[in-house]
Amino acid sequence: MMKISKLLCKSFALLSLLLIACSNTDDIQQKVTEIDASQLKVRDPFIFYDADTDYYYLHVNGTLKVKSYKSKDLLTWQENGYSFLPSAGFWGKEDFWAPDFYKYEDKYYLFITLSAPGVKRGTSVLVSDRVTGTFQPLVNNAVTPQEWTCLDGSLYVDSEGTPWIFYCREWVEVGDGEIYVQQLK
């Protein structure tokens, strides 16, 4: 009798494992990660359409990190996880603001406003080979002038293919704020 009970238990456990292994995890995953656009809490959104994947992408600032979402229709979104988690030595420690997202020469770029204790706010450029990240700093500092408080950097590529950054010098330093452009290397 004991041998039959052990055999039944082992058979039941094996059958359970097989059923779990054969289940359609795509359906389960989709139900868990689908988010209605009205439920997304995003400030300063920048939506990017990627023709290679036929998805819209949104990178959202969080508490000292950036999260990625994708959508086919802009109504329902799926979370992709974190697209940028800074290393301990990364210069930006505060104010992760408004990442703008671009594709340039087969790489993906996030232009994000950051600051740190004793360091003025500036725009950093992050780069990845993949649309969802993981992004890494192009350089470990702001690309905007470090002696100014700057924010909201955006990419512009001219007709000759030269990349430029447009950004704002914060109003707290100059009254009404100022817009600048500088060539990127």
N, C-alpha and C positions, 0 to 999 in steps of 0.2 A: 504494500500500500504506500509506503514512504517513497519507494522508487518511482511509482506512478505520479505522485504529487510533485516530486522534483522535476520529473520529465515534463509534466504539464506546465509548471512554472517557467521552466527554461523555454519551452515552446511558445508560451504566451509572450515572454520577454522578447524572443527573437521575432515573432510576428509583429509586435509593437514597434520594434526598431525598423523592420522592413516597411511598415506602413508610414512611419515618420520619414524615412529616407525617400520614399516614392511620392510623398505629398508634393503638391505644387506650392513651393515657397514663394513664387512670384506673386500669387494672389494674396497670400498672407502679408508679405512685405508691402505690397501696394496699398492694402487697406490700412496698415499701420502708419505709413509715411505720407499719404495724400493729405494735403492741407488746402482748404479753400482760400482763395486770395483774400477774402474778407477777414480771415483769421491771422494773416501775416501782419506783424507789427514791425514796420520798416520806416525809418526816417531817411530821407534823401535817396530814394531807390534809383538804381541805374540798371536797366534791363538790357541785356545783350542777346541778340539772336545769332546762333552759331549754325551756319549752313552745313557744316560737316556732320553735325549730329541731328539737325532739324529740331533743336530745342532752344527755348529761351532760358537764359541763366540770370541769376540774381545773387550777388555776394553781399551779405548783410553783416554790418559791424555788430559785435557783441561786446561783452565785457572782456577786453584785451585779447580778442580773437575775431576771426571772420568765418562765417558759416555760408555754405553754398546751397542754392535751391535750383531746380530746373522745372520747366513746364512745356507742354506741347501747345497749350491754348491760352495761357496767361490767366486762366480761371482756377485751375487746380495745380498745385505745386508739390514737388517731392524734395525732401531734404537729402542732400548729398553728403552731409557731414561738414567738418571743419576744412576750409580751404587754406587758412593761414593760422598757424599756432606759432607765435614768436619764440625763438630760442632765448635762453636766459641772458645772453649777451646782446640781444637786439636793442637798438637805441630807443625805440618807441615803447614807452611804459604806460601811457595814458591817452585818453581822448581818441580812441579808435573810431574815426568818423568817415562816413559817406564814401565807401570804396566805389570808384568808377572802374569799369571793366572794358578792356579792348583786346583785339587780336591784331598783331603787327608782325609781319615777316614770320609766320608760322609759330609764334609764341603768344601766350596770353599774359596780359598785364593788368594788375590792380594798381590804381593810383589812390592812395589812402592818406588821410590827414591824421597825424599823430603828434604827441608831445611826450615830454618826460620831466621829472622834477629838475628845475634849473635849466631846462632846454626849451626854447620857444617852439611853438606849434609849427609844423611844416608838412609837406607832402613827400611821402616815400613811394617808390616804385617797386612793386613786387612782381616776380616773373615765374611762369610755370610752362611746362610743355603740354600740360593737360588743361582742358577747359574748367575742370572742377578743382584744380590744384593737385598737389600741395604747392603753394606759392612760397618763394624765397625772396629775400631782399636783393634787388639789383646791386645796391650798395648799402652799407649799414649806417645810413644817415639820411636826412631829408635831402632832396634834390633842389629844393627851394632855398633861397638865401637864409643861412642859419641865424643871422643877426636880426631878421624880420620875423614877425608872427604871420604865417601864411597858411592858407587852407584851400580846399576844393580844387586841387590840380586836375587838369583834363588834358588828354592827348589830342594833338592835331598833327596830321601828316600832310605836308604840302604836295604840290603836283610833281615835285622831283623826288618824292619819297623820303624827305627829311622829317624826322619826328621833332615836335615842339611840345612844350608844356605851357598851358595857360593856367594861371592861378591868381588868387586874390590875396592882396596884403590886407590884413585884418584892420577893420575900422578903428579899433581901440588905439592903434598907433598913428593913424593918419587922418582921422576925422570921418570921412565918408567911405573909406576903403579905396583900393586901387587895383586895377587889373594889369598883370604883367605877362609877358611871354618870353620864354628862353628856349634856345635850341638844346635838344638832348643829344648825347653822343651815341 
